[in-house]
């Protein structure tokens, strides 16, 4: 299993892209391309990125047979509370423009395979649900119990807003 964290990807794979709609779409396309390559070779690739536009998510879905969309549903107020980088504070003060959920839209998926409600379940419970879905879809081997390390890795993904590709 490979986890592609949005911040790490922006530093190494999509450096130079900004946050315009066009650049965000290109960011998602590139990440989707890498996830598609990994999945063709039998790996499960989990992409933990903010992908605000439905059309580009659907475009990536059309290219990957084993695409699994996990919608991490988190109200704006909760995103602001959890914001360790202070990005929402800057966006709300007008210091950052085109910020998802503030002055740029987030288009929720219409039919995600899993919806994570971060207000009703713990990150560990969310991670277990994601892994169970992947297991039911036969994308990962069945396990009696998921290892703490695997749960922690997926748990980090389910506390973000974004989508998962496998």
C-alpha positions as CSV (number, residue, x, y, z in Angstrom):
1,X,0.0,0.0,0.0
2,X,1.3,3.4,-0.9
3,X,-0.1,6.7,0.6
4,X,0.4,9.8,-1.5
5,X,0.0,12.7,0.9
6,X,-1.1,16.0,-0.8
7,X,1.7,18.1,0.8
8,X,4.4,15.7,-0.1
9,X,3.1,15.3,-3.6
10,X,3.0,19.1,-4.1
11,X,6.6,19.3,-3.0
12,X,7.9,16.5,-5.2
13,X,5.5,15.8,-8.1
14,X,3.5,18.9,-8.7
15,X,5.8,21.6,-7.5
16,X,5.2,24.9,-9.4
17,X,1.4,24.4,-9.7
18,X,-0.7,27.0,-8.0
19,X,-4.2,26.9,-6.6
20,X,-6.2,28.1,-9.6
21,X,-8.9,25.7,-10.8
22,X,-6.7,24.7,-13.8
23,X,-3.7,24.0,-11.5
24,X,-5.8,22.1,-9.0
25,X,-7.2,20.0,-11.8
26,X,-3.7,19.3,-13.1
27,X,-2.5,18.3,-9.6
28,X,-5.4,15.8,-9.4
29,X,-4.7,14.4,-12.9
30,X,-1.0,13.9,-12.1
31,X,-1.7,12.2,-8.8
32,X,-4.4,10.1,-10.5
33,X,-1.8,9.1,-13.2
34,X,0.6,7.9,-10.5
35,X,-2.1,6.1,-8.6
36,X,-3.2,4.4,-11.9
37,X,0.4,3.2,-12.5
38,X,0.7,1.8,-9.0
39,X,-2.7,0.0,-9.2
40,X,-1.8,-1.6,-12.6
41,X,1.2,-3.1,-10.8
42,X,-0.9,-4.5,-7.9
43,X,-0.4,-1.8,-5.3
44,X,-3.1,0.0,-3.5
45,X,-2.5,3.7,-3.8
46,X,-4.2,6.0,-1.4
47,X,-4.2,9.6,-2.4
48,X,-4.9,12.0,0.5
49,X,-5.5,15.3,-1.3
50,X,-8.1,18.0,-1.5
51,X,-9.7,17.5,-4.9
52,X,-12.5,20.1,-4.8
53,X,-13.9,19.7,-8.3
54,X,-16.2,16.8,-9.2
55,X,-15.4,16.8,-12.9
56,X,-11.7,16.1,-12.6
57,X,-12.4,13.4,-9.9
58,X,-14.8,11.7,-12.3
59,X,-12.2,12.1,-15.1
60,X,-9.6,10.2,-13.0
61,X,-12.2,7.6,-12.0
62,X,-12.8,6.9,-15.7
63,X,-9.1,6.0,-16.2
64,X,-8.7,3.7,-13.2
65,X,-10.7,0.5,-13.0
66,X,-10.2,0.2,-9.2
67,X,-10.9,3.8,-8.3
68,X,-12.5,4.0,-4.8
69,X,-13.8,7.4,-3.7
70,X,-13.8,8.1,0.0
71,X,-15.5,11.3,0.9
72,X,-14.3,12.7,4.1
73,X,-17.2,14.9,5.1
74,X,-16.1,17.6,7.4
75,X,-18.0,20.8,8.0
76,X,-16.1,24.1,7.5
77,X,-16.2,24.9,11.2
78,X,-14.4,21.7,12.0
79,X,-11.8,22.2,9.3
80,X,-11.1,25.6,10.8
81,X,-10.8,24.1,14.3
82,X,-8.4,21.4,13.1
83,X,-6.3,23.8,11.0
84,X,-2.7,23.4,12.4
85,X,-1.1,25.4,9.6
86,X,-3.3,28.4,10.0
87,X,-4.4,28.4,6.4
88,X,-8.1,28.9,7.1
89,X,-7.4,31.9,9.3
90,X,-5.4,33.5,6.5
91,X,-8.1,32.7,3.9
92,X,-10.8,34.1,6.1
93,X,-8.8,37.2,6.6
94,X,-8.4,37.5,2.8
95,X,-4.7,36.8,2.8
96,X,-5.2,33.6,0.7
97,X,-7.5,33.6,-2.3
98,X,-9.3,30.7,-4.0
99,X,-9.2,28.7,-0.8
100,X,-11.4,25.6,-0.9
101,X,-14.5,26.0,1.3
102,X,-13.9,29.7,1.9
103,X,-14.0,31.5,-1.4
104,X,-13.7,28.5,-3.7
105,X,-16.2,25.7,-3.8
106,X,-15.8,22.1,-2.7
107,X,-18.1,19.9,-4.8
108,X,-19.1,16.8,-2.8
109,X,-19.1,13.5,-4.7
110,X,-22.4,12.2,-5.8
111,X,-21.8,8.5,-5.3
112,X,-18.7,7.8,-3.2
113,X,-17.9,4.3,-2.2
114,X,-17.5,5.3,1.4
115,X,-18.5,8.5,3.3
116,X,-16.5,9.3,6.4
117,X,-18.2,11.5,9.0
118,X,-15.4,12.9,11.1
119,X,-17.8,14.2,13.7
120,X,-19.4,10.8,14.4
121,X,-16.5,8.4,14.3
122,X,-13.0,8.3,15.4
123,X,-10.1,8.4,12.9
124,X,-9.4,4.8,13.8
125,X,-13.0,3.7,13.1
126,X,-12.9,5.6,9.8
127,X,-9.6,3.9,8.9
128,X,-11.0,0.5,9.7
129,X,-14.1,1.2,7.5
130,X,-11.9,2.2,4.6
131,X,-9.8,-0.9,4.9
132,X,-13.0,-3.1,5.2
133,X,-14.3,-1.5,2.0
134,X,-11.0,-2.3,0.2
135,X,-11.2,-5.8,1.6
136,X,-14.8,-6.3,0.4
137,X,-13.8,-5.1,-3.0
138,X,-10.9,-7.6,-3.0
139,X,-8.3,-4.9,-3.4
140,X,-6.5,-6.0,-0.2
141,X,-6.2,-9.4,1.4
142,X,-8.7,-10.3,4.1
143,X,-7.4,-9.8,7.6
144,X,-8.6,-11.0,11.0
145,X,-7.5,-7.7,12.5
146,X,-5.8,-4.8,10.8
147,X,-2.3,-4.0,12.2
148,X,-1.9,-0.9,14.3
149,X,0.6,0.5,11.8
150,X,-1.8,0.1,8.8
151,X,-4.7,1.6,10.8
152,X,-2.5,4.5,11.7
153,X,-1.4,5.1,8.1
154,X,-4.9,5.1,6.8
155,X,-6.2,7.0,9.8
156,X,-4.0,9.9,8.8
157,X,-5.7,9.9,5.4
158,X,-9.3,9.9,6.9
159,X,-8.7,13.0,8.9
160,X,-8.1,15.1,5.8
161,X,-10.6,16.3,3.3
162,X,-10.2,14.5,0.0
163,X,-10.5,11.3,-1.9
164,X,-8.9,7.9,-2.1
165,X,-7.8,6.0,-5.2
166,X,-6.8,2.4,-5.1
